[in-house]
Amino acid sequence: MKNKKRIEFDSIGSKKIDNNKLWGAQTQRSLENFKIGREKIPTELIVALGQQKKAAAEANIELGLLNKKLGSLIISACNDIINLKLIEQFPLVVWQTGSGTQTNMNANEVISNYIIKKLRGKIGSKEPIHPNDHVNLSQSSNDTFPTIMHVAINELSIKKLIPNLKILIKECQKKKQDFQKIIKIGRTHIQDATPLTLGDEFSAFHTQLQSCLSRIEISQSELKYLAQGGTAVGSGINAPKKFDKVFCKYLNKLTKDNYKPSQNKFEALSSHDSLVNFSNSLKTLSISLLKIINDIRFLASGPRSGLGELIIPANEPGSSIMPGKVNPTQIEALSMICVQVIGNSTTVDLAGSNGHFQLNAYKPVIAFNIIQSVNLLSDGIKSFNNNCLKGLKTNKEVIDNHLNNSLMLVTALNKSIGYDNAAKIAKKAFKENLTLKEAALKLKLISEKEFDKIVDPKKMI
């Protein structure tokens, strides 16, 4: 049995809408006109939209623009959006108008009809709550959407990304301390170099991640400044002068961070440099993670025909044909996440550079990509930390063999016999498959006693 239809109107004309749907004509037009892809507006943006509409209603009540009774009904409806009770009423895809107008109107229409339904009125009548005149009062899509972009991305980062990244940093610090006394051969240009400790190697990872966290937090601070109050082009037409400050006062009761009005709302609507900057901090984190996990991947290669200095946890069988094979699956998953985030950031870069005149019209794709990046990195970091890094072990025998077999220990002789003579020892040892000591004694460049005293890995770190 087909759902019954009702007819709603917007400025273009009429639209038939399923009776069991709360959205209105503008949302229905978007559904019909943009049958593109499967990428829906992220849940995080819908939650932020509920918060934004609630704070706007509260600000309008305080400023005497909205009847308290009607305002209270809007606030109640917004609570249900924030709690995801109405999430099925937000069906629109990312690939819509670049301002996000249709998603803003989706919220306005749903809130209006939800209230009318509760009051047992006629859905779509816009009485007593009008989607534009009441729900969208003192607002425009052009300042609403960039506001929810900042809020959604910042709040998600605070809740998920930052805590998971800090846990990863803490685990790297633990590994740095646990491995501090394990001396191993260093490698530069993927060739043997002078020794260091495995703790030293992990200290580089630890510092890389700490620096990434600092960059993210610095760029994140720019997201605290909101476009709300700029309305259509940044001038604030149809919004009272204090609306932005009162709005932020109420919004801050709903969020983890404290938000402030943007100092220049023309900039906040026409460009998204702060989001581009934040996106690039995620890209830098991805680049650092790729370096770190690839080092771990290669150090754990083998187990017998690779470097084999580290042992990764065996989480699942690695092959459908080779019994007993263990693969670095957590590293591979996080690697794919990192390259996805780098690609997302390129999309954000291009979208950010193409704002025209008073509006950047790439808002949904910017928000979609950054939210996906934050979620992927948060989940990927957590999975890698729990399922790989925590259970990482060392193969001390292999580490010692590589250390003692390295020709680059000869570097310690530079001060005693000079670079050229030390090079002769290394070349002879490599060519004739000798130990450094055997080669040095054959060339009669240093005594055995002096060699043993100088060529000691413990003194070379």
C-alpha positions in Angstrom: 0.0 0.0 0.0 1.4 3.3 -1.1 1.9 6.1 1.5 -0.6 8.9 1.2 0.7 12.2 -0.1 0.2 15.8 1.0 0.9 18.9 -0.9 3.3 21.6 0.4 4.3 24.9 -1.2 7.5 26.9 -1.4 8.3 30.0 -3.5 8.6 28.0 -6.7 5.3 26.1 -6.3 3.8 22.9 -5.0 5.4 19.5 -4.1 3.9 16.2 -3.2 5.4 14.7 -0.1 4.8 11.4 1.8 2.6 12.0 4.7 4.9 10.1 7.1 7.8 12.6 6.3 8.3 15.8 8.2 10.3 17.7 5.7 8.8 20.2 3.3 8.8 21.3 -0.3 12.4 22.6 -0.4 13.8 19.3 1.0 11.6 17.3 -1.4 13.0 19.3 -4.3 16.5 18.6 -3.3 15.8 14.9 -3.0 14.4 14.8 -6.5 16.9 17.2 -8.1 20.1 15.7 -6.6 20.0 12.0 -7.0 23.8 11.8 -6.8 25.9 9.3 -4.9 25.2 7.8 -1.5 27.1 10.3 0.6 24.6 11.8 3.0 25.1 14.9 5.1 27.0 13.5 8.2 25.2 12.9 11.4 27.7 15.2 13.2 26.4 18.2 11.1 22.8 17.4 11.8 23.5 17.4 15.6 25.3 20.7 15.2 22.4 22.0 13.2 20.1 21.1 16.1 22.3 22.9 18.5 22.5 25.9 16.2 18.7 26.2 15.8 18.2 25.8 19.5 20.8 28.5 20.3 19.2 30.8 17.7 15.7 30.3 19.1 17.0 31.1 22.6 18.8 34.2 21.4 15.7 35.4 19.5 13.6 34.9 22.6 16.1 37.0 24.8 16.2 39.7 22.1 12.4 40.0 22.0 12.1 38.8 18.4 10.4 35.5 19.1 7.4 34.7 21.2 8.5 32.7 24.2 5.8 30.0 23.7 6.7 29.5 20.1 10.4 29.6 20.9 10.0 26.9 23.6 8.4 24.6 21.0 11.3 25.2 18.7 13.8 24.5 21.5 12.0 21.2 22.3 12.1 20.1 18.7 15.8 20.9 18.5 16.5 18.7 21.5 15.0 15.8 19.6 17.3 16.6 16.6 20.3 16.8 18.9 19.4 13.4 20.5 19.0 11.9 17.0 15.4 11.1 17.4 14.6 12.7 14.1 17.7 11.6 12.1 15.6 9.8 9.6 14.0 13.1 8.6 17.4 14.3 7.2 17.8 12.4 3.9 19.8 14.9 1.8 23.1 14.1 0.1 26.3 16.1 0.2 26.1 16.8 -3.5 23.6 19.7 -3.3 23.8 23.4 -3.3 27.2 24.5 -2.3 25.9 26.8 0.5 24.1 24.0 2.3 20.9 25.9 1.9 18.8 22.8 1.4 20.1 21.1 4.5 19.4 24.3 6.5 15.8 24.4 5.1 15.5 20.6 5.8 16.0 21.5 9.5 13.7 24.5 9.3 10.9 22.4 7.7 11.3 19.4 10.0 11.2 21.6 13.1 8.1 23.4 11.9 6.2 20.3 10.9 7.3 18.4 14.0 5.8 21.1 16.2 2.6 21.3 14.1 2.2 17.5 14.3 2.6 17.7 18.1 0.0 20.4 18.2 -2.3 18.3 16.0 -2.4 21.0 13.3 -2.1 20.5 9.6 1.4 19.4 8.6 2.8 21.8 5.9 0.5 24.6 6.9 3.4 26.6 8.5 1.0 27.5 11.2 1.7 28.4 14.0 5.4 27.8 13.3 6.8 29.0 10.0 10.1 27.4 8.8 11.5 30.7 7.6 9.9 33.4 9.7 10.3 31.6 13.1 12.8 28.7 12.9 15.2 30.6 10.6 14.7 34.0 12.3 17.8 36.2 12.3 19.6 33.6 10.3 20.7 32.7 6.7 21.9 29.4 5.3 25.1 31.4 4.5 26.0 31.9 8.1 24.2 28.9 9.6 26.1 26.3 7.5 29.6 27.6 8.2 28.7 27.8 11.9 27.7 24.2 12.1 30.8 23.2 10.0 33.0 24.7 12.7 31.0 23.3 15.6 30.6 19.8 14.2 34.3 19.4 13.3 35.6 21.0 16.4 33.4 19.1 18.8 34.1 15.8 17.0 37.8 16.4 17.3 37.5 17.2 21.0 35.5 14.0 21.6 37.3 11.5 19.4 40.5 12.6 17.7 42.4 14.4 20.5 41.8 11.6 23.1 42.8 8.8 20.8 45.9 10.7 19.6 46.9 11.4 23.2 46.6 7.7 24.0 48.8 6.8 21.0 51.4 9.4 22.1 51.3 7.9 25.6 51.9 4.4 24.2 54.8 5.7 22.1 56.3 7.2 25.2 56.0 3.9 27.1 57.7 2.1 24.2 60.4 4.7 24.2 61.1 4.0 27.9 60.8 0.2 27.6 63.2 0.1 24.7 65.7 2.7 25.9 68.5 0.1 26.8 68.2 -1.9 23.6 71.1 -0.9 21.3 70.5 -1.5 17.6 72.0 -0.5 14.3 70.7 2.7 12.8 69.8 3.1 9.2 70.0 6.0 6.8 69.2 5.8 3.1 67.9 2.3 4.1 71.6 1.4 4.6 73.4 0.6 7.8 74.5 3.6 9.9 75.8 4.1 13.4 74.0 2.7 16.4 71.3 4.1 18.5 68.8 2.6 20.9 65.4 1.3 19.9 64.1 3.8 22.5 65.8 6.6 20.6 64.0 5.4 17.5 60.7 5.5 19.2 61.5 8.9 20.8 61.4 10.3 17.2 57.9 8.8 16.7 56.8 10.2 20.1 58.0 13.7 19.2 56.5 13.6 15.7 53.1 12.8 17.2 53.4 15.4 19.9 54.2 18.0 17.3 51.2 16.9 15.2 48.9 17.2 18.3 50.2 20.8 18.8 49.5 21.7 15.2 46.0 20.3 15.4 45.3 22.1 18.6 46.6 25.4 17.2 44.5 25.1 14.0 41.6 23.9 16.0 41.6 27.2 18.0 40.5 29.0 14.8 37.3 26.9 14.7 36.0 28.6 17.8 35.1 31.7 15.8 31.7 31.5 14.1 30.0 33.1 11.1 26.6 33.3 12.8 25.2 36.8 12.7 26.6 37.5 9.2 23.4 36.3 7.5 23.4 36.6 3.7 26.8 38.2 2.8 28.4 39.1 6.1 26.6 42.4 6.7 24.2 40.9 9.2 21.0 42.1 7.5 17.8 41.0 9.2 19.7 40.1 12.4 20.0 42.3 15.5 23.4 43.7 16.3 23.9 41.6 19.5 22.5 38.4 18.0 25.9 36.8 17.4 27.1 37.3 21.0 23.8 36.1 22.5 23.7 33.2 20.2 27.2 32.1 21.3 26.2 32.4 24.9 23.4 29.8 24.5 25.4 27.6 22.1 28.2 27.3 24.6 25.8 25.7 27.1 25.4 22.8 24.6 29.0 22.3 23.5 32.3 21.2 25.0 34.2 24.2 23.6 33.4 27.9 24.0 32.6 29.7 20.8 32.8 33.4 19.9 31.6 35.5 17.0 33.9 35.8 14.0 35.7 39.2 14.0 35.0 39.5 10.3 31.9 37.8 9.1 32.5 38.7 5.4 35.6 36.5 5.7 33.7 33.8 7.6 31.2 33.4 4.7 33.4 34.0 1.7 36.3 31.8 2.7 37.1 28.7 4.8 40.8 29.2 5.4 40.5 28.1 9.0 39.0 24.8 7.9 41.6 24.4 5.2 44.3 24.9 7.8 42.7 22.4 10.1 42.4 19.9 7.3 46.1 20.3 6.5 47.0 19.6 10.2 45.1 16.3 9.7 47.1 15.7 6.5 50.4 16.4 8.4 49.3 13.9 11.1 48.6 11.3 8.3 52.1 11.9 6.8 53.7 11.5 10.2 51.7 8.3 10.8 52.7 6.9 7.5 56.4 7.4 8.2 56.0 5.8 11.7 54.0 2.8 10.8 56.1 2.1 7.7 59.2 2.0 9.8 57.4 -0.4 12.2 56.2 -2.4 9.2 59.8 -2.8 7.8 61.4 -3.4 11.2 58.8 -6.2 11.7 59.3 -7.7 8.2 60.1 -11.4 7.9 59.9 -13.1 10.2 63.0 -14.8 8.9 63.7 -13.2 5.5 63.3 -9.6 6.5 64.7 -7.3 9.2 62.7 -9.0 11.9 63.8 -6.7 14.7 60.2 -6.2 15.9 57.4 -8.7 16.3 53.9 -7.6 15.7 50.9 -9.3 17.3 49.3 -12.1 15.3 45.7 -10.9 15.1 44.4 -13.1 12.2 45.8 -15.5 9.5 47.6 -13.5 6.8 47.0 -15.8 3.8 44.5 -18.0 2.2 47.2 -20.2 0.8 50.3 -19.8 3.0 49.7 -21.4 6.4 51.1 -19.6 9.4 51.6 -16.3 7.6 51.1 -13.1 9.7 50.7 -9.8 8.0 50.9 -6.2 9.4 47.1 -5.7 8.9 46.6 -2.9 11.4 49.4 -1.0 9.8 47.9 -1.6 6.4 44.5 -0.4 7.5 45.9 2.8 9.0 48.0 3.3 5.9 44.9 3.3 3.8 43.2 5.8 6.2 46.2 8.1 5.9 46.2 8.2 2.1 42.4 8.8 2.2 42.9 11.7 4.6 45.6 13.2 2.3 43.2 12.9 -0.6 40.4 14.5 1.4 42.7 17.3 2.3 43.5 18.0 -1.4 39.7 18.2 -2.0 39.4 20.7 0.9 42.3 22.7 -0.5 40.7 23.0 -3.9 37.2 23.7 -2.4 38.6 26.3 -0.1 40.4 28.1 -3.0 37.2 28.4 -5.0 35.1 30.7 -2.9 33.7 33.4 -5.2 32.9 36.9 -4.1 30.9 36.9 -0.8 30.3 33.1 -0.5 32.3 29.9 -0.7 29.9 27.5 -2.4 31.8 24.3 -1.6 30.6 24.0 2.0 29.1 20.5 2.1 32.0 18.8 0.5 34.5 20.6 2.8 32.5 19.5 5.9 32.0 16.0 4.6 35.7 15.4 3.9 37.0 16.8 7.1 34.4 15.0 9.2 35.3 11.7 7.4 39.0 12.4 8.0 38.5 13.0 11.7 36.4 9.9 12.2 38.8 7.7 10.1 41.9 8.9 11.9 40.2 8.6 15.3 39.1 5.0 14.7 42.3 4.0 12.9 44.6 5.3 15.5 42.6 3.6 18.3 42.6 0.3 16.4 46.3 0.4 15.6 47.2 1.3 19.2 45.1 -1.4 20.7 45.7 -4.2 18.2 49.3 -3.6 17.2 51.4 -1.0 19.1 50.5 -2.2 22.6 51.5 -5.8 21.8 54.7 -4.9 19.9 57.7 -6.9 21.0 61.4 -7.0 20.2 63.5 -9.8 18.8 66.7 -9.1 20.8 68.7 -11.9 19.0 68.1 -10.4 15.6 68.7 -6.9 16.8 72.1 -8.0 18.3 73.1 -9.9 15.1 72.3 -6.9 12.9 74.2 -4.6 15.3 77.4 -6.8 15.5 77.4 -7.6 11.8 77.2 -4.0 10.7 80.2 -2.4 8.9 79.3 1.1 10.1 80.6 0.5 13.5 83.9 1.3 11.9 82.8 5.0 12.2 84.1 4.9 15.8 87.7 4.5 14.4 87.6 7.8 12.5 89.2 9.8 15.3 91.9 7.3 15.9 93.0 6.2 12.4 91.3 8.7 10.1 88.3 8.4 7.7 90.3 7.0 4.8 91.9 4.1 6.9 88.5 3.4 8.5 87.0 3.1 5.0 89.8 0.7 4.0 88.8 -1.6 6.9 85.1 -1.5 6.0 85.7 -2.2 2.3 88.0 -5.1 3.1 85.6 -6.6 5.5 82.8 -6.4 3.0 84.8 -7.7 0.1 86.3 -10.6 1.9 83.4 -11.3 4.2 85.4 -10.6 7.3 84.5 -9.0 10.6 85.6 -5.4 11.1 88.1 -6.6 13.6 89.6 -9.2 11.3 89.9 -6.7 8.5 91.5 -4.1 10.8 94.1 -6.6 12.1 94.9 -7.9 8.6 95.6 -4.3 7.4 97.6 -3.7 10.6 96.0 -0.3 11.1 95.2 -0.7 14.8 95.9 -3.2 17.6 93.3 -5.7 18.9 93.3 -4.1 22.3 92.7 -0.6 20.9 90.1 -1.9 18.5 88.1 -3.6 21.3 88.3 -0.4 23.4 87.1 1.9 20.6 84.6 -0.2 18.7 82.0 -0.6 21.4 78.4 0.0 20.5 77.6 1.2 24.0 80.0 4.1 23.6 78.6 5.0 20.2 75.1 6.0 21.3 
